[in-house]
Amino acid sequence: MKVAMYYNNNDLRIEEIPKPEINEDEILYKVEACGICGSDVMEWYRIKKAPIVLGHEAVGTIIEVGNNVKNYKVGQRVFVSHHVPCDNCHFCKNNHHTACETLHKTNFYPGGFSEFIRVPKINVDKGIYLLPDNVSFDEAVFIEPLATVLRAQRLLKINKNDAVLIIGSGISGLLHIQIARFNKAKRVIATDINDYRLKAAKKFGADFVFNGKEDIKEKIKKANNDKLADKVIVCTGALPAARQALECIEKGGTIQYFAVPKPEEKLEVPINDFWRNEVTIMTSYGAAPDDLKEALNLIKSKNIDAKGMVTHKFPLKETEKGFKLVSNAKESIKVIIEPNK
């Protein structure tokens, strides 16, 4: 079968590898669509494992079922979670499923940018989600990224009194805008340094949009009754954005790093100021099963606009073109690869 083998953001090669064979506890599914995630183009994060077949937002149709698999059958349309938690460890029992060692070790094979995927037993048992008839494959690729956003905002506890600042209006930022609106935030402010994405932020529900190169602190105050943001969500790994978040938080507020700078880049925190003003800094990583279920339900009920965020679709042979679009971060939002077209 054909796969798009990742060597770096500018070098993805269409290669032939053996089509996976399943055992009696596994399933094989044909990949109909797989979104390119922002983390897929984080070269510092991915290149250490190259060459590798990436893609974790994969959806498709079951074509083979092992003899011991009773809950699924050939022909069903599915989203399959690439990482699943054990549900029994200290972290799972304390609702930190994404810190679970099992979650970080599990995966399907070989990855979403391939014609077929073999799903191991643990993922069959804990990570398959049947797609309702009214959810298209294009919409279904949003299940995983939307789930990560839902988890992040649940941890952040956004409420109707919050002015929320979202720094970075790529795909994750735009999903955060929609969910902040869904969570009844009082005011949603978004930034980016790209005009195309600022227009998208306005389209998907931001009350105010500002260019990140401007004096954001003063603009937030003007838009928010002379107050800074109660909640700040950083959706870009750019170090200047990480620093900017520290300047835009109101007393008693919370900054969440949904995206982080490169490991070698250091972020200095004004801990003395934050201490006396009770400012919280937190992170959020990945999604747990309940987050994925909630995401699917939101997409099914059409409470978010998923289709409207798809700007480009490519066949497998043009995966490199898709990666370049996403890594350039200019005039694209959601880029989808269709491996069997």
C-alpha positions as CSV (number, residue, x, y, z in Angstrom):
1,M,0.0,0.0,0.0
2,K,1.0,3.6,-0.4
3,V,2.0,5.9,2.4
4,A,3.3,9.5,2.7
5,M,6.6,9.0,4.6
6,Y,7.7,12.1,6.6
7,Y,11.3,13.1,6.5
8,N,10.8,16.8,7.3
9,N,8.2,19.5,6.5
10,N,9.5,19.9,3.0
11,D,10.2,16.2,2.2
12,L,7.3,13.8,2.3
13,R,7.8,10.8,-0.1
14,I,5.1,8.5,-1.4
15,E,6.4,5.0,-0.6
16,E,5.2,1.5,-0.8
17,I,5.0,-0.6,2.3
18,P,3.2,-4.0,3.0
19,K,-0.5,-3.7,3.6
20,P,-1.0,-4.5,7.4
21,E,-2.3,-7.9,8.3
22,I,-4.6,-8.1,11.4
23,N,-4.9,-10.7,14.1
24,E,-8.1,-12.0,15.6
25,D,-8.4,-9.0,18.0
26,E,-7.8,-6.2,15.5
27,I,-9.5,-4.4,12.7
28,L,-8.2,-2.8,9.4
29,Y,-9.8,0.3,8.0
30,K,-9.5,2.2,4.8
31,V,-8.5,5.8,5.4
32,E,-11.0,8.1,3.8
33,A,-9.6,11.4,5.2
34,C,-7.0,12.6,7.6
35,G,-6.4,16.2,8.7
36,I,-3.0,17.7,9.0
37,C,-2.6,18.8,12.6
38,G,-0.5,21.8,13.6
39,S,1.6,19.4,15.7
40,D,2.4,17.4,12.5
41,V,4.4,20.3,11.2
42,M,6.2,21.1,14.5
43,E,9.4,20.0,12.9
44,W,11.5,20.0,16.1
45,Y,8.9,17.6,17.6
46,R,8.5,15.3,14.7
47,I,11.9,15.1,13.0
48,K,13.6,13.1,15.7
49,K,11.3,10.1,14.8
50,A,11.7,10.5,11.0
51,P,11.2,8.7,8.7
52,I,7.7,8.1,9.9
53,V,4.1,8.0,8.7
54,L,2.3,10.7,10.6
55,G,-1.5,11.5,10.8
56,H,-3.7,11.0,13.9
57,E,-6.9,12.7,12.7
58,A,-7.8,9.7,10.5
59,V,-11.4,8.6,9.7
60,G,-12.5,5.8,7.4
61,T,-14.4,2.6,6.7
62,I,-13.8,-0.8,8.4
63,I,-12.8,-3.4,5.7
64,E,-11.6,-6.3,7.9
65,V,-12.5,-7.5,11.4
66,G,-10.7,-10.1,13.5
67,N,-12.7,-13.1,14.7
68,N,-12.7,-12.0,18.3
69,V,-14.0,-8.5,17.6
70,K,-17.7,-8.5,18.4
71,N,-18.7,-4.8,18.5
72,Y,-17.7,-3.7,15.0
73,K,-18.3,-4.9,11.5
74,V,-17.2,-4.4,7.9
75,G,-18.6,-1.3,6.3
76,Q,-18.9,0.9,9.5
77,R,-17.6,4.4,9.3
78,V,-15.3,5.2,12.2
79,F,-13.0,7.6,13.9
80,V,-10.2,5.8,15.7
81,S,-8.2,7.4,18.5
82,H,-4.5,6.9,18.1
83,H,-3.8,7.2,21.8
84,V,-5.9,5.5,24.5
85,P,-5.4,5.6,28.3
86,C,-5.4,2.5,30.6
87,D,-8.2,3.9,32.9
88,N,-6.6,2.3,35.9
89,C,-3.4,4.2,36.8
90,H,-3.0,7.0,39.3
91,F,-3.3,9.6,36.5
92,C,-6.4,8.2,35.0
93,K,-8.1,7.9,38.4
94,N,-7.3,11.6,39.0
95,N,-8.7,12.7,35.6
96,H,-5.3,13.3,34.1
97,H,-5.8,10.7,31.4
98,T,-3.4,12.4,29.0
99,A,-0.6,11.9,31.5
100,C,-1.2,8.2,31.4
101,E,1.9,6.2,30.3
102,T,-0.3,3.8,28.3
103,L,-1.8,6.7,26.4
104,H,1.7,7.9,25.4
105,K,2.7,4.4,24.3
106,T,-0.3,3.3,22.3
107,N,-0.8,4.0,18.6
108,F,-2.3,2.6,15.4
109,Y,-0.2,1.5,12.5
110,P,1.2,3.1,10.4
111,G,-0.4,6.5,10.6
112,G,-3.2,8.5,9.0
113,F,-1.3,9.4,5.8
114,S,-1.6,5.9,4.4
115,E,-4.2,3.9,2.5
116,F,-5.0,1.6,5.4
117,I,-4.6,1.4,9.2
118,R,-4.3,-1.6,11.5
119,V,-6.0,-0.9,14.8
120,P,-4.5,-2.9,17.8
121,K,-6.7,-4.6,20.4
122,I,-6.4,-1.9,23.1
123,N,-7.5,0.8,20.5
124,V,-10.3,-1.5,19.3
125,D,-11.5,-1.8,22.9
126,K,-11.1,1.8,24.0
127,G,-10.7,4.0,21.0
128,I,-13.3,3.4,18.2
129,Y,-16.1,5.9,17.6
130,L,-18.9,5.1,15.1
131,L,-19.8,8.0,12.9
132,P,-23.5,9.0,12.7
133,D,-25.0,9.2,9.2
134,N,-25.1,13.1,9.4
135,V,-21.4,13.4,10.1
136,S,-19.3,13.5,6.9
137,F,-15.7,12.3,6.8
138,D,-14.6,16.0,6.4
139,E,-16.4,16.9,9.6
140,A,-15.1,13.8,11.4
141,V,-11.5,14.8,11.1
142,F,-12.3,17.5,13.6
143,I,-13.1,15.0,16.4
144,E,-9.6,14.8,17.8
145,P,-8.6,18.5,17.5
146,L,-12.0,19.6,18.9
147,A,-11.6,17.2,21.8
148,T,-8.3,18.7,22.7
149,V,-9.9,22.2,22.8
150,L,-12.9,20.9,24.8
151,R,-10.5,19.4,27.4
152,A,-8.5,22.6,27.6
153,Q,-11.5,24.9,28.2
154,R,-12.9,22.5,30.7
155,L,-9.7,22.7,32.7
156,L,-9.7,26.4,32.2
157,K,-13.3,26.7,33.5
158,I,-14.4,29.4,31.2
159,N,-17.7,31.1,32.3
160,K,-20.1,33.9,31.4
161,N,-18.0,36.5,33.3
162,D,-14.8,35.8,31.4
163,A,-13.1,38.0,28.8
164,V,-11.1,35.4,26.8
165,L,-8.0,36.2,24.8
166,I,-6.9,33.6,22.2
167,I,-3.4,34.2,20.9
168,G,-3.0,32.6,17.5
169,S,-5.9,32.0,15.1
170,G,-4.8,28.9,13.3
171,I,-7.1,25.8,13.4
172,S,-6.8,25.3,17.2
173,G,-7.3,29.0,17.8
174,L,-10.5,29.1,15.7
175,L,-11.8,26.0,17.5
176,H,-11.1,27.7,20.8
177,I,-13.0,30.8,19.6
178,Q,-16.1,28.6,18.7
179,I,-16.0,26.7,22.0
180,A,-15.5,29.9,24.0
181,R,-18.6,31.2,22.4
182,F,-20.4,27.9,23.1
183,N,-19.3,28.2,26.7
184,K,-20.9,31.6,26.9
185,A,-17.8,33.7,27.5
186,K,-18.6,37.3,28.0
187,R,-16.1,38.5,25.4
188,V,-13.8,36.7,22.9
189,I,-10.7,38.5,21.6
190,A,-8.4,36.9,19.1
191,T,-5.0,37.8,17.7
192,D,-2.7,36.7,14.9
193,I,0.0,38.3,12.7
194,N,-1.7,37.1,9.5
195,D,-4.7,39.1,8.0
196,Y,-6.2,35.9,6.5
197,R,-6.4,34.3,9.9
198,L,-7.7,37.5,11.5
199,K,-10.6,37.5,9.1
200,A,-11.2,33.8,9.9
201,A,-11.2,34.6,13.6
202,K,-13.9,37.2,13.1
203,K,-15.9,34.9,10.9
204,F,-15.9,32.1,13.5
205,G,-17.1,34.3,16.4
206,A,-14.4,36.6,17.8
207,D,-15.8,39.9,19.1
208,F,-12.5,41.7,18.5
209,V,-9.5,40.7,16.4
210,F,-6.1,42.4,16.7
211,N,-2.8,42.0,14.9
212,G,-0.3,40.5,17.4
213,K,2.4,42.9,16.3
214,E,0.4,45.9,17.7
215,D,0.1,47.1,21.3
216,I,-2.3,44.3,22.3
217,K,-2.4,45.1,26.0
218,E,-3.9,48.6,25.3
219,K,-6.2,47.3,22.7
220,I,-7.6,44.6,25.0
221,K,-8.3,47.3,27.7
222,K,-10.2,49.5,25.2
223,A,-12.2,46.5,24.1
224,N,-12.8,45.2,27.6
225,N,-13.8,48.1,29.8
226,D,-10.2,49.0,30.8
227,K,-9.5,45.4,32.0
228,L,-7.1,42.8,30.6
229,A,-8.2,39.3,29.8
230,D,-9.5,36.9,32.5
231,K,-8.4,33.9,30.5
232,V,-5.6,33.7,28.0
233,I,-5.2,30.7,25.7
234,V,-1.9,30.5,23.7
235,C,-2.4,28.6,20.5
236,T,0.9,29.2,18.8
237,G,4.4,28.0,19.7
238,A,6.0,31.3,18.9
239,L,8.0,32.6,21.8
240,P,6.9,36.2,21.4
241,A,3.3,35.0,21.7
242,A,4.1,33.1,24.9
243,R,5.7,36.3,26.3
244,Q,2.8,38.4,25.2
245,A,0.4,36.2,27.2
246,L,2.2,37.2,30.4
247,E,1.4,40.9,29.7
248,C,-2.2,40.5,28.9
249,I,-3.6,38.7,31.9
250,E,-5.8,40.4,34.5
251,K,-5.4,40.0,38.2
252,G,-6.9,36.6,39.4
253,G,-6.7,35.4,35.8
254,T,-5.4,32.2,34.2
255,I,-3.0,31.7,31.3
256,Q,-3.2,28.4,29.5
257,Y,-0.4,27.2,27.2
258,F,-2.2,25.1,24.7
259,A,0.8,25.4,22.5
260,V,4.4,25.8,23.7
261,P,7.7,27.2,22.4
262,K,10.6,25.0,21.3
263,P,12.4,23.1,24.2
264,E,15.5,25.3,23.9
265,E,13.5,28.5,24.1
266,K,13.1,29.8,27.7
267,L,10.2,31.7,29.0
268,E,10.8,34.1,31.9
269,V,7.8,34.4,34.2
270,P,7.2,37.5,36.4
271,I,6.5,35.3,39.3
272,N,6.5,38.1,41.9
273,D,3.8,40.0,40.1
274,F,1.8,36.9,39.5
275,W,2.2,35.9,43.1
276,R,0.7,39.1,44.5
277,N,-2.1,39.1,41.8
278,E,-3.0,35.4,42.1
279,V,-2.4,34.7,38.4
280,T,-2.4,31.0,37.4
281,I,-0.4,29.4,34.6
282,M,-1.5,26.1,33.3
283,T,-1.2,23.7,30.4
284,S,-3.4,21.3,28.5
285,Y,-2.3,18.3,26.4
286,G,-4.3,16.0,24.1
287,A,-7.7,14.5,24.8
288,A,-9.3,11.7,26.8
289,P,-12.2,9.4,25.8
290,D,-14.9,11.6,27.3
291,D,-13.5,14.6,25.4
292,L,-13.7,12.7,22.2
293,K,-17.3,11.6,22.8
294,E,-18.2,15.2,23.6
295,A,-16.5,16.4,20.4
296,L,-18.4,13.9,18.3
297,N,-21.7,14.9,19.8
298,L,-21.0,18.6,19.2
299,I,-20.2,17.9,15.6
300,K,-23.2,15.7,15.2
301,S,-25.5,18.4,16.6
302,K,-23.9,21.0,14.3
303,N,-23.0,23.2,17.3
304,I,-19.7,24.1,15.7
305,D,-19.0,24.9,12.1
306,A,-16.5,22.2,11.0
307,K,-17.2,22.1,7.3
308,G,-16.6,25.9,7.0
309,M,-13.0,25.5,8.3
310,V,-11.9,23.1,5.5
311,T,-10.0,25.1,2.9
312,H,-7.9,22.5,1.1
313,K,-8.1,18.7,0.2
314,F,-5.4,16.8,-1.5
315,P,-4.8,13.1,-2.6
316,L,-2.0,11.2,-0.9
317,K,0.4,12.0,-3.7
318,E,0.2,15.7,-2.8
319,T,0.7,15.3,1.0
320,E,3.9,17.3,0.8
321,K,2.0,20.2,-0.7
322,G,-0.5,20.1,2.2
323,F,2.3,20.1,4.7
324,K,3.9,23.1,3.1
325,L,0.6,25.0,3.3
326,V,0.1,24.2,6.9
327,S,3.7,24.9,8.0
328,N,3.7,28.2,6.1
329,A,0.6,29.3,8.1
330,K,-0.6,31.8,5.6
331,E,-3.8,31.2,3.6
332,S,-5.2,27.9,4.8
333,I,-7.2,26.7,7.8
334,K,-7.9,23.0,7.7
335,V,-6.0,20.9,5.2
336,I,-7.2,17.3,4.6
337,I,-5.5,14.4,2.9
338,E,-7.6,11.8,1.2
339,P,-5.3,8.7,0.9
340,N,-7.5,6.7,-1.3
341,K,-8.2,9.3,-4.0
